[in-house]
Structure formats: structure tokens, C-alpha cells
Amino acid sequence: MSALEFAQIHGGLIRVVGDSRLVVEQANGRWKAKDARMKSFQKMARGLLENSPGVVVEWETRENNEKADSLASITRYEQGF
């Protein structure tokens, strides 16, 4: 969410890439969320995306998303997850 929140505050163009097709499609509003937690995430993401026209959320296969996967691992480590 922080990339979406940053874009909403500062504007500009941001490309968010995820390797979970389910999450990306739900964030873009193309697929419905069934789980209560995912419904909450979807509502928050849709609200941020609707107010951030410069943000694009795209799906990429895990094999082609190694750089983002590495950055996510570093962030989780730094945050103690």
C-alpha cells in the first residue's frame, strides 16, 4: 500500500508489479474478493487507485519478477517478518 499512498500524496507515475495474479486482479477491480480480509484490502486498494491516476498495477510471473521478489524479501527482513 505504501506505493499507492505515496502516489496519492505526491502524484507522478508509478508502476506497481506483483507476482500474485489474484491480488493484482482484485486490486484492479477485475476479480471479486471472497475472503473478508481480501475484501478489506480490495476496498482500500481501489480507493487509492481511483485517486491516483498515475498508478498502474500489473501482474508479472514470479520467474520474471525476481528483482521485486528480492526487494520484498529485504523489506520483510528489515521489518522483522
KOLGU-4560 file (N, C-alpha, C; in nm, 3 decimals, padded with zeros to 5 digits):
<recs>
<n_xx: 00.081 n_yy: -00.120 n_zz: 00.000 ca_xx: 00.000 ca_yy: 00.000 ca_zz: 00.000 c_xx: 00.085 c_yy: 00.126 c_zz: 00.000 mol: A seq: 1 type: MET>
<n_xx: 00.203 n_yy: 00.122 n_zz: 00.052 ca_xx: 00.281 ca_yy: 00.245 ca_zz: 00.065 c_xx: 00.309 c_yy: 00.311 c_zz: -00.069 mol: A seq: 2 type: SER>
<n_xx: 00.329 n_yy: 00.235 n_zz: -00.176 ca_xx: 00.350 ca_yy: 00.294 ca_zz: -00.308 c_xx: 00.224 c_yy: 00.367 c_zz: -00.354 mol: A seq: 3 type: ALA>
<n_xx: 00.109 n_yy: 00.308 n_zz: -00.327 ca_xx: -00.017 ca_yy: 00.373 ca_zz: -00.365 c_xx: -00.040 c_yy: 00.499 c_zz: -00.283 mol: A seq: 4 type: LEU>
<n_xx: -00.011 n_yy: 00.493 n_zz: -00.155 ca_xx: -00.026 ca_yy: 00.611 ca_zz: -00.068 c_xx: 00.071 c_yy: 00.721 c_zz: -00.111 mol: A seq: 5 type: GLU>
<n_xx: 00.195 n_yy: 00.685 n_zz: -00.145 ca_xx: 00.294 ca_yy: 00.782 ca_zz: -00.192 c_xx: 00.244 c_yy: 00.851 c_zz: -00.318 mol: A seq: 6 type: PHE>
<n_xx: 00.192 n_yy: 00.774 n_zz: -00.412 ca_xx: 00.144 ca_yy: 00.831 ca_zz: -00.538 c_xx: 00.027 c_yy: 00.925 c_zz: -00.515 mol: A seq: 7 type: ALA>
<n_xx: -00.059 n_yy: 00.888 n_zz: -00.422 ca_xx: -00.175 ca_yy: 00.972 ca_zz: -00.394 c_xx: -00.131 c_yy: 01.107 c_zz: -00.337 mol: A seq: 8 type: GLN>
<n_xx: -00.029 n_yy: 01.107 n_zz: -00.254 ca_xx: 00.019 ca_yy: 01.230 ca_zz: -00.191 c_xx: 00.103 c_yy: 01.314 c_zz: -00.287 mol: A seq: 9 type: ILE>
<n_xx: 00.195 n_yy: 01.247 n_zz: -00.359 ca_xx: 00.294 ca_yy: 01.319 ca_zz: -00.438 c_xx: 00.266 c_yy: 01.321 c_zz: -00.588 mol: A seq: 10 type: HIS>
<n_xx: 00.172 n_yy: 01.239 n_zz: -00.633 ca_xx: 00.144 ca_yy: 01.233 ca_zz: -00.777 c_xx: 00.255 c_yy: 01.162 c_zz: -00.852 mol: A seq: 11 type: GLY>
<n_xx: 00.253 n_yy: 01.175 n_zz: -00.981 ca_xx: 00.355 ca_yy: 01.111 ca_zz: -01.063 c_xx: 00.311 c_yy: 00.975 c_zz: -01.112 mol: A seq: 12 type: GLY>
<n_xx: 00.398 n_yy: 00.913 n_zz: -01.190 ca_xx: 00.370 ca_yy: 00.782 ca_zz: -01.247 c_xx: 00.442 c_yy: 00.675 c_zz: -01.168 mol: A seq: 13 type: LEU>
<n_xx: 00.367 n_yy: 00.574 n_zz: -01.126 ca_xx: 00.424 ca_yy: 00.463 ca_zz: -01.052 c_xx: 00.368 c_yy: 00.334 c_zz: -01.110 mol: A seq: 14 type: ILE>
<n_xx: 00.458 n_yy: 00.239 n_zz: -01.136 ca_xx: 00.419 ca_yy: 00.107 ca_zz: -01.185 c_xx: 00.440 c_yy: 00.008 c_zz: -01.071 mol: A seq: 15 type: ARG>
<n_xx: 00.331 n_yy: -00.049 n_zz: -01.023 ca_xx: 00.336 ca_yy: -00.149 ca_zz: -00.917 c_xx: 00.325 c_yy: -00.285 c_zz: -00.983 mol: A seq: 16 type: VAL>
<n_xx: 00.423 n_yy: -00.372 n_zz: -00.958 ca_xx: 00.425 ca_yy: -00.504 ca_zz: -01.020 c_xx: 00.413 c_yy: -00.609 c_zz: -00.910 mol: A seq: 17 type: VAL>
<n_xx: 00.321 n_yy: -00.702 n_zz: -00.930 ca_xx: 00.303 ca_yy: -00.809 ca_zz: -00.834 c_xx: 00.306 c_yy: -00.943 c_zz: -00.903 mol: A seq: 18 type: GLY>
<n_xx: 00.348 n_yy: -01.045 n_zz: -00.830 ca_xx: 00.352 ca_yy: -01.179 ca_zz: -00.890 c_xx: 00.234 c_yy: -01.265 c_zz: -00.846 mol: A seq: 19 type: ASP>
<n_xx: 00.141 n_yy: -01.206 n_zz: -00.773 ca_xx: 00.018 ca_yy: -01.277 ca_zz: -00.738 c_xx: -00.093 c_yy: -01.224 c_zz: -00.829 mol: A seq: 20 type: SER>
<n_xx: -00.131 n_yy: -01.305 n_zz: -00.926 ca_xx: -00.233 ca_yy: -01.259 ca_zz: -01.019 c_xx: -00.364 c_yy: -01.230 c_zz: -00.947 mol: A seq: 21 type: ARG>
<n_xx: -00.395 n_yy: -01.311 n_zz: -00.847 ca_xx: -00.518 ca_yy: -01.290 ca_zz: -00.769 c_xx: -00.518 c_yy: -01.151 c_zz: -00.707 mol: A seq: 22 type: LEU>
<n_xx: -00.411 n_yy: -01.114 n_zz: -00.639 ca_xx: -00.404 ca_yy: -00.985 ca_zz: -00.572 c_xx: -00.409 c_yy: -00.870 c_zz: -00.673 mol: A seq: 23 type: VAL>
<n_xx: -00.335 n_yy: -00.882 n_zz: -00.783 ca_xx: -00.333 ca_yy: -00.777 ca_zz: -00.885 c_xx: -00.472 c_yy: -00.758 c_zz: -00.946 mol: A seq: 24 type: VAL>
<n_xx: -00.537 n_yy: -00.867 n_zz: -00.983 ca_xx: -00.669 ca_yy: -00.856 ca_zz: -01.045 c_xx: -00.772 c_yy: -00.802 c_zz: -00.946 mol: A seq: 25 type: GLU>
<n_xx: -00.761 n_yy: -00.840 n_zz: -00.820 ca_xx: -00.853 ca_yy: -00.785 ca_zz: -00.719 c_xx: -00.826 c_yy: -00.637 c_zz: -00.696 mol: A seq: 26 type: GLN>
<n_xx: -00.699 n_yy: -00.598 n_zz: -00.692 ca_xx: -00.665 ca_yy: -00.456 ca_zz: -00.673 c_xx: -00.718 c_yy: -00.372 c_zz: -00.788 mol: A seq: 27 type: ALA>
<n_xx: -00.714 n_yy: -00.428 n_zz: -00.909 ca_xx: -00.763 ca_yy: -00.355 ca_zz: -01.026 c_xx: -00.914 c_yy: -00.363 c_zz: -01.041 mol: A seq: 28 type: ASN>
<n_xx: -00.981 n_yy: -00.439 n_zz: -00.954 ca_xx: -01.126 ca_yy: -00.447 ca_zz: -00.957 c_xx: -01.182 c_yy: -00.540 c_zz: -01.062 mol: A seq: 29 type: GLY>
<n_xx: -01.097 n_yy: -00.620 n_zz: -01.125 ca_xx: -01.144 ca_yy: -00.712 ca_zz: -01.229 c_xx: -01.194 c_yy: -00.844 c_zz: -01.170 mol: A seq: 30 type: ARG>
<n_xx: -01.143 n_yy: -00.881 n_zz: -01.054 ca_xx: -01.188 ca_yy: -01.004 ca_zz: -00.986 c_xx: -01.243 c_yy: -00.966 c_zz: -00.850 mol: A seq: 31 type: TRP>
<n_xx: -01.344 n_yy: -01.036 n_zz: -00.805 ca_xx: -01.403 ca_yy: -01.011 ca_zz: -00.674 c_xx: -01.322 c_yy: -01.081 c_zz: -00.566 mol: A seq: 32 type: LYS>
<n_xx: -01.319 n_yy: -01.020 n_zz: -00.450 ca_xx: -01.256 ca_yy: -01.081 ca_zz: -00.333 c_xx: -01.364 c_yy: -01.157 c_zz: -00.256 mol: A seq: 33 type: ALA>
<n_xx: -01.329 n_yy: -01.276 n_zz: -00.209 ca_xx: -01.425 ca_yy: -01.356 ca_zz: -00.133 c_xx: -01.395 c_yy: -01.352 c_zz: 00.017 mol: A seq: 34 type: LYS>
<n_xx: -01.269 n_yy: -01.359 n_zz: 00.051 ca_xx: -01.223 ca_yy: -01.359 ca_zz: 00.190 c_xx: -01.244 c_yy: -01.220 c_zz: 00.250 mol: A seq: 35 type: ASP>
<n_xx: -01.288 n_yy: -01.212 n_zz: 00.375 ca_xx: -01.315 ca_yy: -01.084 ca_zz: 00.441 c_xx: -01.191 c_yy: -00.995 c_zz: 00.444 mol: A seq: 36 type: ALA>
<n_xx: -01.076 n_yy: -01.053 n_zz: 00.474 ca_xx: -00.952 ca_yy: -00.975 ca_zz: 00.478 c_xx: -00.917 c_yy: -00.920 c_zz: 00.340 mol: A seq: 37 type: ARG>
<n_xx: -00.937 n_yy: -01.002 n_zz: 00.236 ca_xx: -00.908 ca_yy: -00.957 ca_zz: 00.100 c_xx: -01.009 c_yy: -00.854 c_zz: 00.053 mol: A seq: 38 type: MET>
<n_xx: -01.133 n_yy: -00.864 n_zz: 00.100 ca_xx: -01.233 ca_yy: -00.761 ca_zz: 00.065 c_xx: -01.191 c_yy: -00.626 c_zz: 00.121 mol: A seq: 39 type: LYS>
<n_xx: -01.138 n_yy: -00.627 n_zz: 00.242 ca_xx: -01.090 ca_yy: -00.504 ca_zz: 00.304 c_xx: -00.972 c_yy: -00.447 c_zz: 00.226 mol: A seq: 40 type: SER>
<n_xx: -00.879 n_yy: -00.534 n_zz: 00.189 ca_xx: -00.764 ca_yy: -00.492 ca_zz: 00.109 c_xx: -00.810 c_yy: -00.435 c_zz: -00.025 mol: A seq: 41 type: PHE>
<n_xx: -00.904 n_yy: -00.504 n_zz: -00.089 ca_xx: -00.952 ca_yy: -00.460 ca_zz: -00.219 c_xx: -01.017 c_yy: -00.322 c_zz: -00.210 mol: A seq: 42 type: GLN>
<n_xx: -01.095 n_yy: -00.301 n_zz: -00.108 ca_xx: -01.163 ca_yy: -00.172 ca_zz: -00.091 c_xx: -01.060 c_yy: -00.061 c_zz: -00.072 mol: A seq: 43 type: LYS>
<n_xx: -00.958 n_yy: -00.086 n_zz: 00.010 ca_xx: -00.853 ca_yy: 00.013 ca_zz: 00.033 c_xx: -00.774 c_yy: 00.040 c_zz: -00.096 mol: A seq: 44 type: MET>
<n_xx: -00.735 n_yy: -00.067 n_zz: -00.164 ca_xx: -00.657 ca_yy: -00.052 ca_zz: -00.288 c_xx: -00.737 c_yy: 00.022 c_zz: -00.395 mol: A seq: 45 type: ALA>
<n_xx: -00.863 n_yy: -00.014 n_zz: -00.413 ca_xx: -00.946 ca_yy: 00.052 ca_zz: -00.513 c_xx: -00.961 c_yy: 00.201 c_zz: -00.482 mol: A seq: 46 type: ARG>
<n_xx: -00.979 n_yy: 00.235 n_zz: -00.356 ca_xx: -00.991 ca_yy: 00.376 ca_zz: -00.319 c_xx: -00.865 c_yy: 00.454 c_zz: -00.351 mol: A seq: 47 type: GLY>
<n_xx: -00.750 n_yy: 00.395 n_zz: -00.320 ca_xx: -00.622 ca_yy: 00.461 ca_zz: -00.350 c_xx: -00.599 c_yy: 00.470 c_zz: -00.500 mol: A seq: 48 type: LEU>
<n_xx: -00.629 n_yy: 00.364 n_zz: -00.574 ca_xx: -00.607 ca_yy: 00.365 ca_zz: -00.719 c_xx: -00.698 c_yy: 00.464 c_zz: -00.790 mol: A seq: 49 type: LEU>
<n_xx: -00.821 n_yy: 00.475 n_zz: -00.744 ca_xx: -00.915 ca_yy: 00.568 ca_zz: -00.807 c_xx: -00.871 c_yy: 00.712 c_zz: -00.788 mol: A seq: 50 type: GLU>
<n_xx: -00.798 n_yy: 00.740 n_zz: -00.681 ca_xx: -00.750 ca_yy: 00.875 ca_zz: -00.653 c_xx: -00.605 c_yy: 00.896 c_zz: -00.696 mol: A seq: 51 type: ASN>
<n_xx: -00.549 n_yy: 00.799 n_zz: -00.766 ca_xx: -00.409 ca_yy: 00.808 ca_zz: -00.811 c_xx: -00.401 c_yy: 00.765 c_zz: -00.956 mol: A seq: 52 type: SER>
<n_xx: -00.440 n_yy: 00.853 n_zz: -01.049 ca_xx: -00.445 ca_yy: 00.813 ca_zz: -01.190 c_xx: -00.310 c_yy: 00.776 c_zz: -01.250 mol: A seq: 53 type: PRO>
<n_xx: -00.201 n_yy: 00.815 n_zz: -01.187 ca_xx: -00.068 ca_yy: 00.783 ca_zz: -01.239 c_xx: -00.015 c_yy: 00.649 c_zz: -01.193 mol: A seq: 54 type: GLY>
<n_xx: -00.098 n_yy: 00.569 n_zz: -01.125 ca_xx: -00.052 ca_yy: 00.440 ca_zz: -01.073 c_xx: -00.112 c_yy: 00.328 c_zz: -01.156 mol: A seq: 55 type: VAL>
<n_xx: -00.025 n_yy: 00.236 n_zz: -01.196 ca_xx: -00.067 ca_yy: 00.118 ca_zz: -01.272 c_xx: -00.024 c_yy: -00.005 c_zz: -01.193 mol: A seq: 56 type: VAL>
<n_xx: -00.116 n_yy: -00.099 n_zz: -01.173 ca_xx: -00.085 ca_yy: -00.224 ca_zz: -01.104 c_xx: -00.088 c_yy: -00.335 c_zz: -01.208 mol: A seq: 57 type: VAL>
<n_xx: 00.025 n_yy: -00.404 n_zz: -01.223 ca_xx: 00.038 ca_yy: -00.507 ca_zz: -01.326 c_xx: 00.085 c_yy: -00.638 c_zz: -01.267 mol: A seq: 58 type: GLU>
<n_xx: 00.045 n_yy: -00.747 n_zz: -01.331 ca_xx: 00.087 ca_yy: -00.879 ca_zz: -01.290 c_xx: 00.206 c_yy: -00.924 c_zz: -01.373 mol: A seq: 59 type: TRP>
<n_xx: 00.301 n_yy: -00.988 n_zz: -01.307 ca_xx: 00.419 ca_yy: -01.045 ca_zz: -01.373 c_xx: 00.444 c_yy: -01.181 c_zz: -01.311 mol: A seq: 60 type: GLU>
<n_xx: 00.484 n_yy: -01.277 n_zz: -01.392 ca_xx: 00.511 ca_yy: -01.410 ca_zz: -01.337 c_xx: 00.626 c_yy: -01.401 c_zz: -01.237 mol: A seq: 61 type: THR>
<n_xx: 00.626 n_yy: -01.491 n_zz: -01.142 ca_xx: 00.730 ca_yy: -01.491 ca_zz: -01.039 c_xx: 00.869 c_yy: -01.504 c_zz: -01.101 mol: A seq: 62 type: ARG>
<n_xx: 00.880 n_yy: -01.584 n_zz: -01.205 ca_xx: 01.010 ca_yy: -01.603 ca_zz: -01.272 c_xx: 01.061 c_yy: -01.473 c_zz: -01.332 mol: A seq: 63 type: GLU>
<n_xx: 00.972 n_yy: -01.389 n_zz: -01.380 ca_xx: 01.011 ca_yy: -01.262 ca_zz: -01.441 c_xx: 01.012 c_yy: -01.147 c_zz: -01.342 mol: A seq: 64 type: ASN>
<n_xx: 00.984 n_yy: -01.177 n_zz: -01.217 ca_xx: 00.973 ca_yy: -01.073 ca_zz: -01.115 c_xx: 01.077 c_yy: -01.092 c_zz: -01.004 mol: A seq: 65 type: ASN>
<n_xx: 01.192 n_yy: -01.145 n_zz: -01.039 ca_xx: 01.294 ca_yy: -01.176 ca_zz: -00.940 c_xx: 01.345 c_yy: -01.053 c_zz: -00.865 mol: A seq: 66 type: GLU>
<n_xx: 01.361 n_yy: -00.941 n_zz: -00.936 ca_xx: 01.411 ca_yy: -00.819 ca_zz: -00.872 c_xx: 01.314 c_yy: -00.772 c_zz: -00.763 mol: A seq: 67 type: LYS>
<n_xx: 01.186 n_yy: -00.766 n_zz: -00.796 ca_xx: 01.086 ca_yy: -00.723 ca_zz: -00.698 c_xx: 01.078 c_yy: -00.822 c_zz: -00.583 mol: A seq: 68 type: ALA>
<n_xx: 01.090 n_yy: -00.950 n_zz: -00.613 ca_xx: 01.086 ca_yy: -01.052 ca_zz: -00.509 c_xx: 01.202 c_yy: -01.034 c_zz: -00.412 mol: A seq: 69 type: ASP>
<n_xx: 01.320 n_yy: -01.002 n_zz: -00.465 ca_xx: 01.438 ca_yy: -00.979 ca_zz: -00.381 c_xx: 01.418 c_yy: -00.857 c_zz: -00.292 mol: A seq: 70 type: SER>
<n_xx: 01.364 n_yy: -00.749 n_zz: -00.350 ca_xx: 01.340 ca_yy: -00.627 ca_zz: -00.272 c_xx: 01.237 c_yy: -00.652 c_zz: -00.163 mol: A seq: 71 type: LEU>
<n_xx: 01.134 n_yy: -00.731 n_zz: -00.192 ca_xx: 01.033 ca_yy: -00.762 ca_zz: -00.092 c_xx: 01.094 c_yy: -00.844 c_zz: 00.022 mol: A seq: 72 type: ALA>
<n_xx: 01.184 n_yy: -00.937 n_zz: -00.012 ca_xx: 01.250 ca_yy: -01.018 ca_zz: 00.090 c_xx: 01.335 c_yy: -00.931 c_zz: 00.182 mol: A seq: 73 type: SER>
<n_xx: 01.406 n_yy: -00.835 n_zz: 00.125 ca_xx: 01.489 ca_yy: -00.744 ca_zz: 00.204 c_xx: 01.401 c_yy: -00.662 c_zz: 00.297 mol: A seq: 74 type: ILE>
<n_xx: 01.290 n_yy: -00.612 n_zz: 00.246 ca_xx: 01.199 ca_yy: -00.531 ca_zz: 00.327 c_xx: 01.141 c_yy: -00.612 c_zz: 00.441 mol: A seq: 75 type: THR>
<n_xx: 01.098 n_yy: -00.736 n_zz: 00.412 ca_xx: 01.044 ca_yy: -00.821 ca_zz: 00.519 c_xx: 01.150 c_yy: -00.847 c_zz: 00.625 mol: A seq: 76 type: ARG>
<n_xx: 01.273 n_yy: -00.870 n_zz: 00.584 ca_xx: 01.383 ca_yy: -00.894 ca_zz: 00.679 c_xx: 01.404 c_yy: -00.771 c_zz: 00.767 mol: A seq: 77 type: TYR>
<n_xx: 01.408 n_yy: -00.652 n_zz: 00.704 ca_xx: 01.432 ca_yy: -00.528 ca_zz: 00.779 c_xx: 01.318 c_yy: -00.499 c_zz: 00.876 mol: A seq: 78 type: GLU>
<n_xx: 01.196 n_yy: -00.542 n_zz: 00.841 ca_xx: 01.082 ca_yy: -00.515 ca_zz: 00.928 c_xx: 01.057 c_yy: -00.628 c_zz: 01.027 mol: A seq: 79 type: GLN>
<n_xx: 01.142 n_yy: -00.730 n_zz: 01.024 ca_xx: 01.131 ca_yy: -00.839 ca_zz: 01.119 c_xx: 01.026 c_yy: -00.942 c_zz: 01.091 mol: A seq: 80 type: GLY>
<n_xx: 00.985 n_yy: -00.955 n_zz: 00.965 ca_xx: 00.883 ca_yy: -01.056 ca_zz: 00.928 c_xx: 00.948 c_yy: -01.186 c_zz: 00.893 mol: A seq: 81 type: PHE>
</recs>
